[in-house]
């Protein structure tokens, strides 16, 4: 069965450009950590917005546990 792959995402395109630039393998762990820290920061921001929108507080946390 033939499957059609969607085009690359914008993130994939940027990473391909980075690889084409010849980044040494020794820098890859640092790049991975930068990406992970960035994504974690964005997730925390989103969670904070939802927390505020829903009106959560310490009592909410106590009720969950």
N, CA, C and O atoms as a printed pandas DataFrame, in Angstrom:
     atom_number atom_name residue_name chain_id  residue_number  x_coord  y_coord  z_coord
0              1         N          UNK        A               1    0.841   -1.177    0.000
1              2        CA          UNK        A               1    0.000    0.000    0.000
2              3         C          UNK        A               1    0.888    1.242    0.000
3              4         O          UNK        A               1    1.851    1.321    0.763
4              5         N          UNK        A               2    0.571    2.187   -0.835
5              6        CA          UNK        A               2    1.321    3.428   -0.960
6              7         C          UNK        A               2    0.760    4.454    0.010
7              8         O          UNK        A               2   -0.448    4.691    0.036
8              9         N          UNK        A               3    1.631    5.063    0.807
9             10        CA          UNK        A               3    1.185    6.117    1.714
10            11         C          UNK        A               3    1.848    7.423    1.300
11            12         O          UNK        A               3    2.997    7.435    0.858
12            13         N          UNK        A               4    1.134    8.490    1.443
13            14        CA          UNK        A               4    1.651    9.811    1.096
14            15         C          UNK        A               4    2.034   10.520    2.387
15            16         O          UNK        A               4    1.220   10.663    3.299
16            17         N          UNK        A               5    3.269   10.956    2.447
17            18        CA          UNK        A               5    3.751   11.669    3.623
18            19         C          UNK        A               5    3.459   13.162    3.465
19            20         O          UNK        A               5    3.641   13.717    2.382
20            21         N          UNK        A               6    3.008   13.815    4.542
21            22        CA          UNK        A               6    2.789   15.254    4.456
22            23         C          UNK        A               6    4.131   15.979    4.307
23            24         O          UNK        A               6    5.177   15.408    4.614
24            25         N          UNK        A               7    4.108   17.204    3.850
25            26        CA          UNK        A               7    5.368   17.952    3.749
26            27         C          UNK        A               7    5.957   18.161    5.145
27            28         O          UNK        A               7    5.279   18.012    6.161
28            29         N          UNK        A               8    7.212   18.503    5.155
29            30        CA          UNK        A               8    7.871   18.754    6.435
30            31         C          UNK        A               8    7.212   19.934    7.153
31            32         O          UNK        A               8    6.732   20.874    6.519
32            33         N          UNK        A               9    7.201   19.867    8.489
33            34        CA          UNK        A               9    6.699   20.986    9.285
34            35         C          UNK        A               9    7.747   22.100    9.275
35            36         O          UNK        A               9    8.882   21.892    8.848
36            37         N          UNK        A              10    7.357   23.270    9.746
37            38        CA          UNK        A              10    8.311   24.378    9.812
38            39         C          UNK        A              10    9.491   24.039   10.726
39            40         O          UNK        A              10   10.624   24.435   10.453
40            41         N          UNK        A              11    9.226   23.314   11.798
41            42        CA          UNK        A              11   10.295   22.923   12.717
42            43         C          UNK        A              11   11.256   21.951   12.040
43            44         O          UNK        A              11   12.473   22.078   12.176
44            45         N          UNK        A              12   10.712   20.992   11.319
45            46        CA          UNK        A              12   11.552   20.033   10.613
46            47         C          UNK        A              12   12.426   20.735    9.582
47            48         O          UNK        A              12   13.596   20.388    9.423
48            49         N          UNK        A              13   11.873   21.712    8.887
49            50        CA          UNK        A              13   12.642   22.453    7.890
50            51         C          UNK        A              13   13.806   23.193    8.536
51            52         O          UNK        A              13   14.917   23.192    8.005
52            53         N          UNK        A              14   13.556   23.825    9.681
53            54        CA          UNK        A              14   14.629   24.544   10.373
54            55         C          UNK        A              14   15.715   23.594   10.846
55            56         O          UNK        A              14   16.902   23.908   10.761
56            57         N          UNK        A              15   15.312   22.434   11.343
57            58        CA          UNK        A              15   16.304   21.451   11.789
58            59         C          UNK        A              15   17.119   20.919   10.618
59            60         O          UNK        A              15   18.321   20.687   10.753
60            61         N          UNK        A              16   16.478   20.725    9.477
61            62        CA          UNK        A              16   17.205   20.278    8.294
62            63         C          UNK        A              16   18.236   21.324    7.859
63            64         O          UNK        A              16   19.336   20.970    7.436
64            65         N          UNK        A              17   17.891   22.590    7.960
65            66        CA          UNK        A              17   18.843   23.657    7.643
66            67         C          UNK        A              17   20.034   23.597    8.594
67            68         O          UNK        A              17   21.181   23.781    8.185
68            69         N          UNK        A              18   19.748   23.338    9.861
69            70        CA          UNK        A              18   20.805   23.246   10.864
70            71         C          UNK        A              18   21.746   22.091   10.540
71            72         O          UNK        A              18   22.966   22.245   10.594
72            73         N          UNK        A              19   21.178   20.931   10.201
73            74        CA          UNK        A              19   21.993   19.775    9.852
74            75         C          UNK        A              19   22.811   20.040    8.594
75            76         O          UNK        A              19   23.957   19.604    8.491
76            77         N          UNK        A              20   22.225   20.753    7.640
77            78        CA          UNK        A              20   22.935   21.060    6.400
78            79         C          UNK        A              20   24.136   21.965    6.658
79            80         O          UNK        A              20   25.085   21.985    5.875
80            81         N          UNK        A              21   24.088   22.708    7.752
81            82        CA          UNK        A              21   25.193   23.605    8.096
82            83         C          UNK        A              21   26.387   22.840    8.667
83            84         O          UNK        A              21   27.453   23.420    8.874
84            85         N          UNK        A              22   26.217   21.559    8.919
85            86        CA          UNK        A              22   27.334   20.751    9.400
86            87         C          UNK        A              22   27.627   20.925   10.876
87            88         O          UNK        A              22   28.784   21.100   11.260
88            89         N          UNK        A              23   26.610   20.882   11.700
89            90        CA          UNK        A              23   26.800   20.992   13.150
90            91         C          UNK        A              23   27.521   19.747   13.643
91            92         O          UNK        A              23   27.101   18.631   13.337
92            93         N          UNK        A              24   28.595   19.917   14.397
93            94        CA          UNK        A              24   29.325   18.755   14.913
94            95         C          UNK        A              24   28.470   17.935   15.882
95            96         O          UNK        A              24   27.645   18.482   16.615
96            97         N          UNK        A              25   28.678   16.629   15.875
97            98        CA          UNK        A              25   27.943   15.731   16.776
98            99         C          UNK        A              25   28.093   16.145   18.237
99           100         O          UNK        A              25   27.184   15.938   19.041
100          101         N          UNK        A              26   29.229   16.721   18.575
101          102        CA          UNK        A              26   29.476   17.108   19.964
102          103         C          UNK        A              26   28.513   18.198   20.442
103          104         O          UNK        A              26   28.312   18.359   21.645
104          105         N          UNK        A              27   27.919   18.944   19.513
105          106        CA          UNK        A              27   26.977   20.001   19.896
106          107         C          UNK        A              27   25.535   19.523   19.970
107          108         O          UNK        A              27   24.685   20.228   20.516
108          109         N          UNK        A              28   25.241   18.357   19.443
109          110        CA          UNK        A              28   23.864   17.869   19.408
110          111         C          UNK        A              28   23.222   17.735   20.787
111          112         O          UNK        A              28   22.063   18.117   20.944
112          113         N          UNK        A              29   23.923   17.207   21.792
113          114        CA          UNK        A              29   23.289   17.130   23.122
114          115         C          UNK        A              29   22.896   18.512   23.661
115          116         O          UNK        A              29   21.848   18.666   24.288
116          117         N          UNK        A              30   23.740   19.502   23.413
117          118        CA          UNK        A              30   23.436   20.853   23.878
118          119         C          UNK        A              30   22.225   21.425   23.137
119          120         O          UNK        A              30   21.377   22.085   23.738
120          121         N          UNK        A              31   22.154   21.171   21.847
121          122        CA          UNK        A              31   21.012   21.634   21.055
122          123         C          UNK        A              31   19.732   20.949   21.522
123          124         O          UNK        A              31   18.689   21.592   21.634
124          125         N          UNK        A              32   19.808   19.649   21.794
125          126        CA          UNK        A              32   18.642   18.922   22.299
126          127         C          UNK        A              32   18.169   19.513   23.620
127          128         O          UNK        A              32   16.969   19.672   23.846
128          129         N          UNK        A              33   19.125   19.839   24.494
129          130        CA          UNK        A              33   18.759   20.407   25.793
130          131         C          UNK        A              33   18.119   21.781   25.622
131          132         O          UNK        A              33   17.147   22.099   26.307
132          133         N          UNK        A              34   18.654   22.599   24.715
133          134        CA          UNK        A              34   18.057   23.911   24.459
134          135         C          UNK        A              34   16.616   23.780   23.982
135          136         O          UNK        A              34   15.736   24.514   24.433
136          137         N          UNK        A              35   16.381   22.847   23.072
137          138        CA          UNK        A              35   15.033   22.634   22.557
138          139         C          UNK        A              35   14.114   22.150   23.685
139          140         O          UNK        A              35   12.987   22.624   23.821
140          141         N          UNK        A              36   14.603   21.207   24.488
141          142        CA          UNK        A              36   13.796   20.674   25.587
142          143         C          UNK        A              36   13.456   21.770   26.592
143          144         O          UNK        A              36   12.318   21.855   27.054
144          145         N          UNK        A              37   14.435   22.611   26.935
145          146        CA          UNK        A              37   14.181   23.701   27.889
146          147         C          UNK        A              37   13.175   24.706   27.320
147          148         O          UNK        A              37   12.307   25.200   28.040
148          149         N          UNK        A              38   13.296   24.999   26.036
149          150        CA          UNK        A              38   12.361   25.913   25.384
150          151         C          UNK        A              38   10.940   25.358   25.449
151          152         O          UNK        A              38   10.008   26.067   25.827
152          153         N          UNK        A              39   10.780   24.085   25.078
153          154        CA          UNK        A              39    9.452   23.475   25.068
154          155         C          UNK        A              39    8.877   23.377   26.480
155          156         O          UNK        A              39    7.677   23.571   26.670
156          157         N          UNK        A              40    9.710   23.080   27.462
157          158        CA          UNK        A              40    9.256   23.040   28.852
158          159         C          UNK        A              40    8.778   24.415   29.301
159          160         O          UNK        A              40    7.752   24.531   29.971
160          161         N          UNK        A              41    9.513   25.447   28.936
161          162        CA          UNK        A              41    9.133   26.808   29.293
162          163         C          UNK        A              41    7.787   27.166   28.695
163          164         O          UNK        A              41    6.944   27.758   29.369
164          165         N          UNK        A              42    7.578   26.816   27.443
165          166        CA          UNK        A              42    6.296   27.101   26.778
166          167         C          UNK        A              42    5.162   26.325   27.437
167          168         O          UNK        A              42    4.066   26.858   27.613
168          169         N          UNK        A              43    5.414   25.079   27.799
169          170        CA          UNK        A              43    4.385   24.260   28.455
170          171         C          UNK        A              43    4.009   24.854   29.808
171          172         O          UNK        A              43    2.834   24.885   30.173
172          173         N          UNK        A              44    5.014   25.326   30.554
173          174        CA          UNK        A              44    4.743   25.954   31.855
174          175         C          UNK        A              44    3.917   27.222   31.685
175          176         O          UNK        A              44    3.002   27.476   32.467
176          177         N          UNK        A              45    4.234   28.021   30.666
177          178        CA          UNK        A              45    3.469   29.235   30.404
178          179         C          UNK        A              45    2.008   28.895   30.111
179          180         O          UNK        A              45    1.096   29.522   30.651
180          181         N          UNK        A              46    1.796   27.905   29.257
181          182        CA          UNK        A              46    0.436   27.490   28.901
182          183         C          UNK        A              46   -0.307   26.969   30.121
183          184         O          UNK        A              46   -1.473   27.303   30.332
184          185         N          UNK        A              47    0.367   26.150   30.927
185          186        CA          UNK        A              47   -0.258   25.609   32.134
186          187         C          UNK        A              47   -0.631   26.740   33.091
187          188         O          UNK        A              47   -1.686   26.703   33.723
188          189         N          UNK        A              48    0.240   27.744   33.192
189          190        CA          UNK        A              48   -0.048   28.887   34.056
190          191         C          UNK        A              48   -1.276   29.647   33.599
191          192         O          UNK        A              48   -2.094   30.068   34.417
192          193         N          UNK        A              49   -1.408   29.824   32.285
193          194        CA          UNK        A              49   -2.585   30.514   31.742
194          195         C          UNK        A              49   -3.853   29.734   32.058
195          196         O          UNK        A              49   -4.854   30.311   32.483
196          197         N          UNK        A              50   -3.808   28.435   31.851
197          198        CA          UNK        A              50   -4.975   27.592   32.123
198          199         C          UNK        A              50   -5.306   27.623   33.607
199          200         O          UNK        A              50   -6.475   27.707   33.983
200          201         N          UNK        A              51   -4.284   27.557   34.449
201          202        CA          UNK        A              51   -4.454   27.604   35.906
202          203         C          UNK        A              51   -5.240   28.858   36.299
203          204         O          UNK        A              51   -6.180   28.799   37.091
204          205         N          UNK        A              52   -4.827   29.993   35.724
205          206        CA          UNK        A              52   -5.492   31.263   36.037
206          207         C          UNK        A              52   -6.912   31.290   35.469
207          208         O          UNK        A              52   -7.853   31.684   36.158
208          209         N          UNK        A              53   -7.063   30.865   34.199
209          210        CA          UNK        A              53   -8.383   30.865   33.559
210          211         C          UNK        A              53   -9.397   30.018   34.334
211          212         O          UNK        A              53  -10.565   30.389   34.453
212          213         N          UNK        A              54   -8.942   28.886   34.854
213          214        CA          UNK        A              54   -9.839   27.976   35.568
214          215         C          UNK        A              54  -10.037   28.384   37.025
215          216         O          UNK        A              54  -10.907   27.845   37.709
216          217         N          UNK        A              55   -9.227   29.341   37.506
217          218        CA          UNK        A              55   -9.357   29.799   38.882
218          219         C          UNK        A              55   -8.818   28.805   39.898
219          220         O          UNK        A              55   -9.276   28.770   41.040
220          221         N          UNK        A              56   -7.851   28.000   39.488
221          222        CA          UNK        A              56   -7.263   27.027   40.408
222          223         C          UNK        A              56   -6.443   27.738   41.481
223          224         O          UNK        A              56   -5.914   28.829   41.271
224          225         N          UNK        A              57   -6.355   27.074   42.653
225          226        CA          UNK        A              57   -5.548   27.595   43.761
226          227         C          UNK        A              57   -5.105   26.412   44.623
227          228         O          UNK        A              57   -5.253   25.255   44.231
228          229         N          UNK        A              58   -4.565   26.717   45.792
229          230        CA          UNK        A              58   -4.064   25.667   46.676
230          231         C          UNK        A              58   -5.182   24.698   47.095
231          232         O          UNK        A              58   -4.946   23.498   47.238
232          233         N          UNK        A              59   -6.384   25.222   47.289
233          234        CA          UNK        A              59   -7.502   24.363   47.656
234          235         C          UNK        A              59   -7.812   23.369   46.537
235          236         O          UNK        A              59   -8.201   22.231   46.801
236          237         N          UNK        A              60   -7.638   23.800   45.297
237          238        CA          UNK        A              60   -7.856   22.904   44.168
238          239         C          UNK        A              60   -6.874   21.735   44.223
239          240         O          UNK        A              60   -7.244   20.581   44.008
240          241         N          UNK        A              61   -5.624   22.059   44.513
241          242        CA          UNK        A              61   -4.584   21.023   44.594
242          243         C          UNK        A              61   -4.907   20.053   45.729
243          244         O          UNK        A              61   -4.768   18.840   45.571
244          245         N          UNK        A              62   -5.330   20.580   46.857
245          246        CA          UNK        A              62   -5.690   19.727   47.989
246          247         C          UNK        A              62   -6.859   18.803   47.628
247          248         O          UNK        A              62   -6.873   17.630   48.002
248          249         N          UNK        A              63   -7.824   19.342   46.905
249          250        CA          UNK        A              63   -8.994   18.533   46.505
250          251         C          UNK        A              63   -8.582   17.428   45.544
251          252         O          UNK        A              63   -9.141   16.332   45.581
252          253         N          UNK        A              64   -7.608   17.707   44.685
253          254        CA          UNK        A              64   -7.134   16.695   43.726
254          255         C          UNK        A              64   -6.406   15.556   44.438
255          256         O          UNK        A              64   -6.442   14.411   43.987
256          257         N          UNK        A              65   -5.750   15.874   45.546
257          258        CA          UNK        A              65   -4.988   14.822   46.249
258          259         C          UNK        A              65   -5.833   14.237   47.322
259          260         O          UNK        A              65   -5.389   13.337   48.036
